[in-house]
C-alpha cells in the first residue's frame, strides 16, 4: 500500500515517512498540492494524507481537484492538520469529498489505525459519488477564502516567531544528535556524508575518515554483500527488513555487532538514508554463550538417555539394539512426515528409552524362549505405565514420559494401558507405535525367528487407520519402498 504525504514542512514528512514505513507502507511525498497532483499522475497511490495550509496550492484545493477528477476521485483523502481545528473546517473538508478529517497531533499507533480504517473501508464508502460534489464554485470560493486568508494572516505573524525560534530549535536538535548514544549516519551515493560523535565512538575512526570513504569499507567482509544489497533495495523503494544485525570492523581491527534501523530521506536535495546503529555486541555474545550452554545441555541429555537405554538392554540381551533401531526408524518416518526438527529430536530420545519400563519386568520373562502365558504377558503390558512412572518427574523439553506411556495405544482404542483412541494419542506416540511394530516383526525374538520386513510392512498396511496412524504408515512405507531405508544392524 502506498501513501502520498502532502506537507510543506520537511520535518513533518520525515516523521510520517518513518512511521508509515515502519508500519509496512510505501510512501511518496509532496510539499504542496501542485506537486501532489504531479506525483499522482506519475503513478497510483492508495491513500492521500494532506495538510491544508501550504504554498502554491493548499489542501482544500487539492481535495477539490482530486474529487473532481474521474481518475483520482476513488483514492481515499485524509486531512491531517494542526491549523484548521474548528468544526466548520471539518464540515467544509467533508463537503469537498474528504474521507476523514484528523487533528494533529495523533499518537503513532492511533494514526496507523486511522490509515488502516480508511484503507479497509469498502470502496463505495471511501470514494466520491460519480457525480461532482454538490458545492458550486461561488459557494466554494467564498468558504475557501474565508478560511484560507484568515489563516494566512495568522500564519504570517507566526512565521516571524518561528524564524526567531529557528536557531534555538536547531541548537536543540544538534545537542540531541551529538549526544546520542547511538551512531547516526547519513549515507548518500554509497558514501557517509554525516557522522555524529556516537559514530566515532562506535567505530574508532575520526570523522574525516568516516566521511571520506565508501561506507562498505567499515563493514565486515562476510556481511558486506548483504548490507549493500539491503541499502540498494531501500534506496530503490523496495522491501527490506526494518531492523537487522551485521558486523563492523573498528579502527583497531575489533569486530563488533551492530543493529541498524534506516529510512530513506532527502539530504541536500538528493535521496539518502538516515541510519541509526546500536552496539549489540554484548547482547550477541550473551546469546551465543546461552546457545552454546543449551547445546551442551542437549548433548548431556542425549548421553544420559543413551546410558538409560543401555541399562534396559543389559536386562534384555535378546532384544539388544531394539530401542536404538526403533528410534532411528521413527526419526526417518517423522522426517518424511515433515515434523519440525525440535519435535523429531524429542521423538528420537523417546524412542531410545521407550521400553525403559521393562526394568520392572522379571528378566526370566523377558528372555523366555517360548510363548508367554497370559499372566506373564500381563506383566509385560505393565511396562508403559512403569516407564511413565520413572520418567514423569524428569523435566524434558518434550513430553517424553507421555510418548513412552502411549506407544502401545492403538487408533481404534484396543491398545494399552489406557485404551486411548485417535487424536487422544500424541502424534509422536503414533509414529513410535508404527516403528516399534515394524522393528519387532522384522527382528529375531527369543520365542521366534524374524518374520521378515515384508511381513512387518504388510501388518502396518493391514492396520492402517484402524490400529495405526495412516499418515505414519504411509510415511513408513515410503521410506522403505521408495527411499531404500534399512534398519540399522
Legacy VTK file of the C-alpha trace (Angstrom):
# vtk DataFile Version 3.0
C-alpha trace
ASCII
DATASET POLYDATA
POINTS 489 float
0.000 0.000 0.000
1.377 3.427 -0.986
0.553 6.608 0.934
1.098 10.082 -0.571
2.111 12.541 2.186
1.485 16.199 1.326
3.009 18.720 3.747
5.133 21.828 3.303
7.282 21.101 6.367
10.117 18.648 5.687
10.336 17.501 9.310
6.651 16.522 9.275
7.173 14.490 6.110
10.211 12.728 7.600
8.338 11.786 10.760
5.329 10.488 8.821
7.532 8.566 6.369
9.369 6.913 9.261
6.078 5.988 10.946
4.339 4.598 7.864
7.374 2.752 6.505
7.816 1.152 9.922
4.152 0.119 9.692
4.733 -1.647 6.372
3.524 1.074 3.988
5.331 2.521 0.984
5.407 6.336 0.923
5.868 9.199 -1.522
5.755 12.874 -0.603
4.975 16.310 -1.965
5.477 19.792 -0.491
2.229 21.311 -1.849
-0.930 20.452 -3.774
0.585 21.120 -7.184
3.478 18.732 -6.547
0.986 16.194 -5.177
-1.013 16.210 -8.419
2.203 15.627 -10.338
3.053 12.649 -8.091
-0.455 11.223 -8.527
-0.160 11.332 -12.285
3.280 9.719 -12.232
1.931 6.593 -10.522
-1.032 5.365 -8.491
-1.364 5.811 -4.729
-3.717 4.072 -2.308
-4.317 6.990 0.081
-3.636 10.733 0.252
-2.732 12.293 3.625
-2.604 16.085 3.253
-2.033 19.162 5.357
-4.206 22.171 4.488
-2.174 25.382 4.751
0.569 25.070 2.087
2.093 27.356 -0.575
1.239 27.213 -4.313
-1.846 25.021 -3.773
-3.415 24.285 -0.382
-5.035 21.073 0.804
-8.621 22.256 0.187
-7.820 22.994 -3.447
-6.029 19.663 -3.838
-9.001 17.747 -2.412
-11.494 19.526 -4.672
-9.408 18.829 -7.790
-8.893 15.160 -6.840
-12.575 14.558 -6.171
-13.493 16.204 -9.498
-11.039 14.032 -11.450
-12.503 10.627 -12.510
-9.036 9.082 -12.331
-8.311 10.318 -8.807
-11.651 10.613 -7.004
-11.592 6.988 -5.815
-8.383 7.499 -3.832
-9.236 7.964 -0.109
-8.386 11.507 1.022
-7.482 12.270 4.657
-6.793 15.772 6.012
-4.177 15.944 8.792
-3.975 19.463 10.201
-2.997 21.402 13.275
-4.159 24.758 11.856
-7.772 24.055 10.974
-9.347 22.665 14.126
-12.867 24.102 14.151
-15.988 22.083 13.449
-16.858 24.261 10.452
-13.421 23.495 8.960
-14.156 19.764 9.202
-17.612 20.226 7.675
-16.105 22.174 4.752
-13.461 19.466 4.199
-16.019 16.635 4.222
-18.252 18.624 1.879
-15.363 18.687 -0.589
-15.345 14.890 -0.541
-12.642 14.134 2.060
-12.976 10.756 3.776
-11.525 11.722 7.158
-10.532 14.923 8.984
-7.825 14.338 11.608
-6.460 16.919 14.038
-2.730 16.956 14.817
-1.093 15.581 16.801
-2.101 11.911 16.963
-0.145 9.115 18.646
1.746 6.894 16.177
-0.390 3.823 16.862
-3.644 5.772 16.532
-2.544 7.378 13.265
-1.671 3.942 11.840
-5.080 2.684 12.990
-6.807 5.560 11.166
-4.909 4.788 7.951
-5.915 1.136 8.207
-9.536 2.011 8.948
-9.775 4.220 5.854
-7.983 1.704 3.609
-10.166 -1.145 4.876
-13.478 0.611 4.165
-15.449 -0.731 1.176
-14.760 1.278 -1.941
-18.252 2.770 -2.124
-17.768 4.280 1.344
-14.433 5.936 0.716
-14.918 7.299 -2.794
-16.795 10.245 -4.075
-20.037 9.756 -5.980
-19.769 9.540 -9.718
-21.368 12.991 -9.851
-19.388 16.124 -8.931
-19.642 17.312 -5.286
-22.715 19.478 -4.815
-20.808 22.679 -3.810
-20.865 25.228 -6.632
-17.900 27.481 -7.447
-19.337 30.573 -5.778
-20.035 28.771 -2.513
-16.646 27.041 -2.618
-14.595 30.199 -3.219
-16.474 32.147 -0.542
-15.943 29.454 2.060
-12.378 28.823 0.908
-11.348 32.475 1.053
-12.924 32.939 4.453
-10.786 30.140 5.847
-7.523 30.454 3.947
-6.999 34.244 4.033
-7.621 34.431 7.772
-5.248 31.572 8.393
-2.580 33.132 6.160
-2.668 36.352 8.157
-2.271 34.388 11.339
0.457 32.264 9.760
2.430 35.345 8.691
2.577 36.521 12.281
3.563 33.058 13.418
6.374 32.824 10.862
8.122 35.757 12.448
8.123 33.962 15.775
9.143 30.707 14.109
12.094 32.414 12.450
13.260 33.800 15.777
12.955 30.356 17.356
14.591 28.528 14.465
18.169 28.888 15.612
17.199 27.803 19.103
15.457 24.705 17.681
18.438 23.864 15.502
20.669 24.087 18.539
18.413 21.701 20.440
18.423 19.164 17.584
22.195 19.433 17.330
22.572 18.747 21.051
20.307 15.681 20.829
22.099 14.206 17.809
25.617 14.924 19.005
24.986 13.451 22.460
23.042 10.395 21.275
24.406 7.044 22.440
23.573 5.592 19.020
25.668 6.095 15.923
23.740 8.293 13.461
24.932 8.270 9.856
23.647 9.788 6.624
24.708 7.746 3.590
24.376 9.131 0.082
25.736 7.612 -3.117
27.449 4.872 -1.052
29.475 7.423 0.968
28.913 8.580 4.568
28.017 12.275 4.335
27.401 12.881 8.034
28.539 11.038 11.174
27.635 12.093 14.699
30.058 11.691 17.641
28.346 8.388 18.541
29.558 7.008 15.195
33.112 7.979 16.034
32.888 6.316 19.455
31.441 3.124 17.951
33.830 2.730 15.005
37.001 4.224 16.436
37.556 6.216 13.248
37.849 10.029 13.160
35.115 11.960 11.357
37.354 12.878 8.414
37.933 9.183 7.628
34.310 8.146 8.155
33.034 10.848 5.824
35.609 10.385 3.074
35.337 6.665 2.280
32.623 4.308 0.946
30.702 3.009 3.958
31.245 -0.571 2.716
34.861 -0.349 3.911
33.739 -0.375 7.543
31.509 -3.477 7.207
32.801 -6.966 7.970
33.639 -8.714 4.648
31.251 -11.615 5.355
28.303 -9.223 5.887
29.222 -6.633 3.269
27.225 -8.084 0.373
24.054 -8.402 2.463
24.239 -4.847 3.823
24.975 -3.318 0.413
22.051 -5.182 -1.142
19.709 -4.018 1.620
20.923 -0.436 1.113
20.427 -0.615 -2.650
16.922 -2.033 -2.301
15.953 0.522 0.367
17.023 3.477 -1.793
15.155 1.934 -4.742
11.984 1.813 -2.642
11.929 -1.982 -2.422
11.053 -4.016 0.660
13.891 -4.696 3.123
13.969 -5.636 6.826
13.224 -2.621 9.016
15.883 -3.696 11.541
18.684 -6.236 11.123
22.138 -7.030 12.615
25.555 -7.146 10.973
29.222 -6.791 11.914
31.554 -3.835 11.539
35.341 -3.670 11.826
36.550 -0.829 14.054
39.671 1.271 13.679
41.728 -1.096 15.848
40.516 -4.187 13.975
37.928 -5.255 16.571
34.775 -6.874 15.208
31.555 -5.540 16.728
27.922 -6.435 16.158
25.525 -3.584 15.413
21.791 -3.381 14.769
20.662 -0.920 12.105
17.394 0.953 11.615
17.393 3.006 8.421
14.965 5.181 6.456
15.186 6.985 3.125
15.453 10.785 3.408
16.332 13.757 1.215
19.745 15.208 2.014
20.690 18.441 0.274
18.151 17.795 -2.462
19.061 14.178 -3.241
17.989 10.757 -1.867
19.975 9.390 1.057
19.483 7.068 4.011
19.341 8.073 7.655
20.869 5.221 9.658
20.732 4.552 13.393
23.270 1.963 14.614
23.182 0.418 18.096
26.045 -1.634 19.511
24.643 -5.113 20.317
27.985 -6.902 20.744
27.439 -7.824 24.396
23.865 -8.926 23.736
25.037 -11.065 20.826
27.830 -12.632 22.854
25.397 -13.426 25.677
23.007 -15.059 23.211
25.819 -17.133 21.690
27.007 -18.226 25.146
23.449 -19.173 26.063
23.053 -21.146 22.830
26.352 -22.953 23.471
25.272 -23.791 27.014
21.942 -25.076 25.746
23.707 -27.225 23.146
25.933 -28.703 25.854
22.849 -29.490 27.940
21.248 -31.206 24.937
24.364 -33.300 24.421
24.445 -34.245 28.099
20.751 -35.145 27.940
21.363 -37.320 24.897
24.220 -39.072 26.683
22.029 -39.714 29.718
19.299 -41.209 27.565
21.858 -43.453 25.857
23.036 -44.672 29.250
19.464 -45.442 30.331
18.895 -47.368 27.087
21.986 -49.479 27.776
20.653 -50.366 31.247
17.416 -51.653 29.689
19.273 -53.669 27.068
21.533 -55.174 29.711
18.456 -56.855 31.266
17.086 -57.972 27.885
20.085 -59.041 25.767
17.952 -60.885 23.225
16.449 -57.610 22.031
19.647 -55.560 22.286
19.521 -52.625 19.865
15.704 -52.721 19.592
15.230 -49.277 21.141
18.000 -47.736 19.027
16.586 -49.217 15.807
13.057 -48.096 16.688
14.348 -44.572 17.412
16.197 -44.476 14.071
13.145 -45.652 12.103
10.835 -43.246 13.982
13.223 -40.417 13.094
13.081 -41.343 9.385
9.266 -41.581 9.430
8.853 -38.252 11.240
11.235 -36.600 8.794
9.171 -37.916 5.871
6.001 -36.584 7.564
7.523 -33.121 7.835
7.588 -32.791 11.626
9.666 -29.852 12.934
13.275 -30.671 13.804
12.743 -29.988 17.510
9.875 -32.483 17.758
11.839 -35.065 15.767
14.670 -34.734 18.281
12.279 -35.351 21.177
10.774 -38.350 19.390
14.253 -39.809 18.850
15.057 -39.576 22.555
11.701 -41.113 23.470
12.402 -43.962 21.061
15.770 -44.631 22.692
14.088 -45.338 26.055
10.543 -46.325 25.118
10.956 -49.738 26.806
12.577 -48.410 29.985
9.592 -49.751 31.936
10.798 -53.313 31.250
13.212 -52.782 34.140
10.230 -53.695 36.305
9.633 -56.977 34.429
11.477 -60.113 35.685
14.457 -60.900 33.455
13.396 -64.522 33.013
10.156 -63.391 31.382
11.989 -61.008 29.045
14.308 -63.765 27.834
11.827 -66.673 27.911
12.347 -68.690 24.666
8.709 -69.809 24.382
5.373 -68.077 24.101
4.381 -66.228 27.267
1.385 -67.179 29.377
-1.484 -64.742 29.831
-0.200 -63.831 33.303
3.331 -63.282 32.000
2.079 -61.159 29.102
0.058 -59.172 31.610
3.306 -58.337 33.408
4.848 -57.249 30.102
1.875 -54.946 29.446
2.684 -53.021 32.623
5.926 -51.652 31.159
4.432 -48.450 29.547
2.996 -47.437 32.944
6.267 -48.309 34.678
8.215 -46.281 32.112
5.902 -43.300 32.635
6.353 -43.514 36.405
10.147 -43.488 36.000
10.225 -40.548 33.580
7.340 -38.320 34.692
9.382 -36.277 37.190
12.182 -35.529 34.708
11.775 -32.072 33.103
12.461 -32.880 29.461
11.813 -30.142 26.858
9.446 -32.653 25.214
6.602 -34.876 26.536
8.924 -37.889 26.714
7.053 -39.575 29.575
3.709 -39.358 27.759
5.172 -40.640 24.471
6.597 -43.678 26.309
3.271 -44.128 28.142
1.297 -44.180 24.882
3.463 -46.155 22.459
1.266 -49.282 22.737
-2.028 -47.409 22.288
-3.929 -48.024 19.035
-6.078 -45.769 16.868
-9.248 -47.828 17.450
-8.799 -47.869 21.244
-7.799 -51.540 21.634
-4.267 -50.727 22.781
-2.933 -50.457 26.307
-2.555 -49.329 29.067
-5.396 -46.733 28.831
-7.263 -47.612 25.630
-6.747 -44.174 24.053
-8.187 -43.515 20.579
-7.178 -41.487 17.520
-6.276 -37.895 18.317
-6.133 -38.687 22.035
-2.752 -40.279 21.281
0.223 -37.955 20.797
1.464 -37.813 17.155
4.941 -38.866 18.328
3.481 -41.913 20.119
1.573 -42.881 16.962
4.803 -42.761 14.944
6.647 -44.707 17.625
3.935 -47.398 17.586
4.424 -47.987 13.847
8.220 -48.086 14.168
8.005 -50.429 17.181
5.808 -52.965 15.337
7.930 -52.953 12.166
11.222 -53.405 14.052
9.808 -56.140 16.330
8.384 -58.206 13.451
11.460 -57.773 11.276
13.850 -58.860 14.056
14.540 -62.123 15.884
12.954 -62.735 19.267
13.748 -65.412 21.876
10.495 -67.230 21.093
10.560 -66.947 17.251
12.750 -66.118 14.264
12.367 -62.890 12.269
9.104 -62.702 10.335
10.754 -60.531 7.707
10.429 -56.916 6.679
7.696 -57.514 4.095
5.512 -59.226 6.700
6.045 -56.253 9.005
5.089 -53.775 6.280
2.066 -55.871 5.369
0.968 -55.742 9.027
1.013 -51.943 9.217
-0.736 -51.733 5.822
-3.445 -54.040 7.139
-3.891 -51.957 10.281
-3.659 -48.576 8.533
-6.276 -46.259 10.004
-7.510 -48.987 12.389
-4.592 -49.875 14.633
-2.019 -47.460 13.264
-1.959 -43.795 12.275
-2.480 -43.671 8.466
-0.001 -40.829 7.895
2.697 -42.621 9.883
2.046 -45.862 7.994
2.200 -44.122 4.619
5.465 -42.376 5.534
6.960 -45.650 6.809
6.109 -47.451 3.555
7.674 -44.608 1.552
10.964 -44.600 3.468
11.350 -48.383 2.974
9.935 -48.936 -0.513
10.792 -45.677 -2.271
13.764 -44.290 -0.386
15.602 -47.514 0.372
15.711 -47.175 4.158
17.264 -50.113 6.047
17.092 -50.806 9.752
20.495 -50.337 11.444
22.407 -53.536 12.300
LINES 1 490
489 0 1 2 3 4 5 6 7 8 9 10 11 12 13 14 15 16 17 18 19 20 21 22 23 24 25 26 27 28 29 30 31 32 33 34 35 36 37 38 39 40 41 42 43 44 45 46 47 48 49 50 51 52 53 54 55 56 57 58 59 60 61 62 63 64 65 66 67 68 69 70 71 72 73 74 75 76 77 78 79 80 81 82 83 84 85 86 87 88 89 90 91 92 93 94 95 96 97 98 99 100 101 102 103 104 105 106 107 108 109 110 111 112 113 114 115 116 117 118 119 120 121 122 123 124 125 126 127 128 129 130 131 132 133 134 135 136 137 138 139 140 141 142 143 144 145 146 147 148 149 150 151 152 153 154 155 156 157 158 159 160 161 162 163 164 165 166 167 168 169 170 171 172 173 174 175 176 177 178 179 180 181 182 183 184 185 186 187 188 189 190 191 192 193 194 195 196 197 198 199 200 201 202 203 204 205 206 207 208 209 210 211 212 213 214 215 216 217 218 219 220 221 222 223 224 225 226 227 228 229 230 231 232 233 234 235 236 237 238 239 240 241 242 243 244 245 246 247 248 249 250 251 252 253 254 255 256 257 258 259 260 261 262 263 264 265 266 267 268 269 270 271 272 273 274 275 276 277 278 279 280 281 282 283 284 285 286 287 288 289 290 291 292 293 294 295 296 297 298 299 300 301 302 303 304 305 306 307 308 309 310 311 312 313 314 315 316 317 318 319 320 321 322 323 324 325 326 327 328 329 330 331 332 333 334 335 336 337 338 339 340 341 342 343 344 345 346 347 348 349 350 351 352 353 354 355 356 357 358 359 360 361 362 363 364 365 366 367 368 369 370 371 372 373 374 375 376 377 378 379 380 381 382 383 384 385 386 387 388 389 390 391 392 393 394 395 396 397 398 399 400 401 402 403 404 405 406 407 408 409 410 411 412 413 414 415 416 417 418 419 420 421 422 423 424 425 426 427 428 429 430 431 432 433 434 435 436 437 438 439 440 441 442 443 444 445 446 447 448 449 450 451 452 453 454 455 456 457 458 459 460 461 462 463 464 465 466 467 468 469 470 471 472 473 474 475 476 477 478 479 480 481 482 483 484 485 486 487 488
